[in-house]
């Protein structure tokens, strides 16, 4: 990589890292272009050059956080030859990611219906697709063997991720009675019950 490309990549990462720090510290209301520019020391022109707009930066950060979450799930799932063990591992990976990377999980969940998403939906979907495909590729032989219920991929994804995602959302919001360690013990088996074919 040339020095120019290294500098460009460094600026992009600095802006993304700073944006996440600003969001984690100041919340949605404090997550502004002026705050990110001030904190990072990067010019507004550079931000526009790399991301097109502040919404573009937010979309890139969402993509980075979401793909890290899905990578953690896929990496936990793929080594498992047993269907039940794979499902349990994937659910625990989601909850473990949230516990270890609260800022990233918080940004994913806070951005689920954000105004910036529609304009960048195609790019976000393209980034997510190979990771979701890894999970459906893992499931395919287990479906064929009659171990996992045969559902359209999007519905299979909902059953695999839904309970962990909602638990995480409530935990991030400070809802009483939500403990991720407890959820990691109790939820995976329930999710497996919803996905097993028999």
C-alpha positions as a printed NumPy array, in Angstrom:
array([[  0.   ,   0.   ,   0.   ],
       [  1.369,   3.393,  -0.975],
       [  1.894,   6.145,   1.613],
       [ -1.038,   8.041,   0.097],
       [ -3.35 ,   5.04 ,   0.413],
       [ -2.157,   4.427,   3.979],
       [ -2.904,   8.06 ,   4.828],
       [ -6.365,   7.792,   3.257],
       [ -7.146,   4.567,   5.124],
       [ -5.842,   6.124,   8.323],
       [ -8.08 ,   9.157,   7.934],
       [-11.119,   6.991,   7.261],
       [-10.433,   4.832,  10.33 ],
       [ -9.762,   7.893,  12.483],
       [-13.089,   9.421,  11.497],
       [-14.959,   6.178,  12.132],
       [-13.243,   5.599,  15.476],
       [-13.889,   9.169,  16.562],
       [-17.515,   9.037,  15.444],
       [-18.07 ,   5.929,  17.564],
       [-16.357,   7.546,  20.556],
       [-18.492,  10.67 ,  20.203],
       [-21.672,   8.615,  19.944],
       [-20.743,   6.461,  22.95 ],
       [-19.906,   9.515,  25.055],
       [-22.543,  12.025,  23.962],
       [-25.404,   9.896,  22.675],
       [-27.616,  10.557,  19.681],
       [-28.079,  14.258,  20.401],
       [-24.331,  14.862,  20.65 ],
       [-23.52 ,  12.831,  17.553],
       [-22.924,  15.704,  15.149],
       [-20.508,  16.516,  12.37 ],
       [-19.053,  19.436,  14.325],
       [-18.383,  17.189,  17.332],
       [-16.668,  14.531,  15.207],
       [-14.566,  17.118,  13.358],
       [-13.539,  18.838,  16.577],
       [-12.647,  15.567,  18.292],
       [-10.808,  14.04 ,  15.348],
       [ -8.984,  17.143,  14.124],
       [ -9.935,  16.13 ,  10.572],
       [-11.381,  18.846,   8.352],
       [-14.972,  18.889,   7.164],
       [-13.626,  18.81 ,   3.609],
       [-11.829,  15.564,   4.326],
       [-14.964,  14.076,   5.877],
       [-16.97 ,  15.003,   2.781],
       [-14.212,  13.691,   0.532],
       [-14.244,  10.257,   2.161],
       [-17.924,   9.842,   3.028],
       [-19.87 ,  12.349,   0.93 ],
       [-21.779,  13.659,   3.935],
       [-22.167,  13.171,   7.669],
       [-24.955,  10.695,   6.885],
       [-22.443,   8.818,   4.755],
       [-20.082,   8.651,   7.719],
       [-22.904,   7.401,   9.96 ],
       [-23.83 ,   4.751,   7.388],
       [-20.198,   3.626,   7.127],
       [-19.985,   3.374,  10.913],
       [-23.227,   1.403,  11.026],
       [-21.862,  -0.943,   8.361],
       [-18.616,  -1.439,  10.26 ],
       [-20.397,  -2.166,  13.538],
       [-23.018,  -4.443,  11.98 ],
       [-20.505,  -6.45 ,   9.978],
       [-18.351,  -6.925,  13.098],
       [-21.397,  -8.311,  14.904],
       [-22.303, -10.649,  12.059],
       [-18.668, -11.744,  11.691],
       [-18.641, -12.723,  15.368],
       [-21.781, -14.807,  14.865],
       [-20.568, -16.473,  11.672],
       [-17.172, -17.247,  13.2  ],
       [-18.861, -18.873,  16.21 ],
       [-21.268, -20.873,  14.06 ],
       [-19.044, -22.237,  11.314],
       [-16.77 , -24.575,  13.334],
       [-19.811, -26.36 ,  14.815],
       [-20.732, -29.604,  13.08 ],
       [-23.698, -30.2  ,  15.376],
       [-26.775, -28.106,  14.55 ],
       [-27.754, -27.451,  18.153],
       [-24.243, -26.456,  19.172],
       [-24.023, -24.061,  16.228],
       [-27.25 , -22.293,  17.109],
       [-26.241, -22.007,  20.755],
       [-22.83 , -20.635,  19.751],
       [-24.334, -18.039,  17.401],
       [-26.79 , -16.699,  19.984],
       [-24.069, -16.527,  22.614],
       [-21.814, -14.743,  20.123],
       [-24.433, -12.019,  19.564],
       [-24.901, -11.457,  23.288],
       [-21.16 , -11.676,  23.909],
       [-20.467,  -9.1  ,  21.229],
       [-22.945,  -6.712,  22.847],
       [-21.351,  -7.197,  26.269],
       [-17.809,  -6.691,  24.967],
       [-18.562,  -3.988,  22.403],
       [-21.32 ,  -1.94 ,  23.963],
       [-20.631,   1.152,  21.86 ],
       [-20.813,  -0.774,  18.584],
       [-23.949,  -2.659,  19.631],
       [-25.481,   0.587,  20.823],
       [-24.852,   2.283,  17.505],
       [-26.34 ,  -0.642,  15.566],
       [-29.505,  -0.67 ,  17.636],
       [-29.897,   3.105,  17.792],
       [-29.509,   3.339,  14.02 ],
       [-32.052,   0.672,  13.076],
       [-34.593,   3.277,  11.929],
       [-32.268,   6.233,  11.443],
       [-32.921,   8.705,   8.656],
       [-29.517,   8.011,   7.068],
       [-30.173,   4.319,   6.408],
       [-32.517,   4.361,   3.375],
       [-30.105,   6.272,   1.143],
       [-27.337,   3.786,   1.967],
       [-29.452,   0.627,   2.206],
       [-27.992,  -0.997,  -0.909],
       [-24.375,  -0.571,   0.233],
       [-25.213,  -1.795,   3.74 ],
       [-27.032,  -4.836,   2.354],
       [-24.072,  -5.605,   0.092],
       [-21.715,  -5.545,   3.075],
       [-23.993,  -7.773,   5.159],
       [-24.818, -10.267,   2.413],
       [-21.635, -12.401,   2.478],
       [-21.833, -12.726,   6.25 ],
       [-25.497, -13.694,   6.223],
       [-24.723, -16.127,   3.391],
       [-22.073, -17.789,   5.546],
       [-24.767, -18.461,   8.143],
       [-27.294, -19.776,   5.637],
       [-24.567, -21.898,   4.026],
       [-23.868, -23.408,   7.438],
       [-27.57 , -24.099,   7.982],
       [-28.222, -25.633,   4.548],
       [-26.903, -29.167,   5.232],
       [-28.655, -29.2  ,   8.607],
       [-31.922, -28.263,   6.9  ],
       [-31.34 , -30.989,   4.294],
       [-30.704, -33.515,   7.085],
       [-34.007, -32.607,   8.741],
       [-32.326, -31.117,  11.812],
       [-33.14 , -27.426,  11.248],
       [-36.534, -26.163,  10.115],
       [-36.775, -25.325,   6.414],
       [-37.587, -21.611,   6.204],
       [-36.768, -18.767,   3.819],
       [-33.347, -17.347,   4.759],
       [-34.775, -14.07 ,   6.087],
       [-37.109, -15.923,   8.479],
       [-34.354, -18.287,   9.557],
       [-32.257, -15.217,  10.34 ],
       [-35.112, -13.715,  12.379],
       [-35.397, -16.8  ,  14.555],
       [-31.627, -17.049,  15.015],
       [-31.054, -13.379,  15.806],
       [-34.391, -12.007,  17.011],
       [-34.34 , -12.935,  20.691],
       [-30.728, -11.882,  21.194],
       [-31.312,  -8.621,  19.327],
       [-34.356,  -7.671,  21.393],
       [-32.618,  -8.624,  24.639],
       [-29.644,  -6.478,  23.649],
       [-31.886,  -3.557,  22.68 ],
       [-33.586,  -3.601,  26.08 ],
       [-30.275,  -4.026,  27.911],
       [-28.832,  -1.034,  26.088],
       [-31.911,   0.983,  27.017],
       [-31.425,   0.117,  30.691],
       [-34.596,  -1.952,  31.025],
       [-34.829,  -3.557,  34.492],
       [-34.253,  -7.276,  34.837],
       [-32.118,  -7.705,  31.71 ],
       [-28.758,  -9.332,  32.33 ],
       [-26.728, -10.434,  29.319],
       [-24.871, -13.135,  31.216],
       [-28.168, -14.651,  32.353],
       [-29.59 , -14.314,  28.848],
       [-26.549, -16.099,  27.449],
       [-27.297, -19.019,  29.746],
       [-31.055, -19.203,  29.174],
       [-31.872, -17.946,  25.676],
       [-29.726, -20.111,  23.348],
       [-31.567, -23.342,  24.14 ],
       [-34.939, -21.63 ,  23.621],
       [-33.753, -20.348,  20.249],
       [-32.649, -23.843,  19.314],
       [-36.138, -25.129,  20.194],
       [-37.598, -22.635,  17.696],
       [-35.206, -23.739,  14.934],
       [-35.023, -27.485,  15.311],
       [-37.081, -29.442,  12.824],
       [-38.048, -32.23 ,  15.164]])
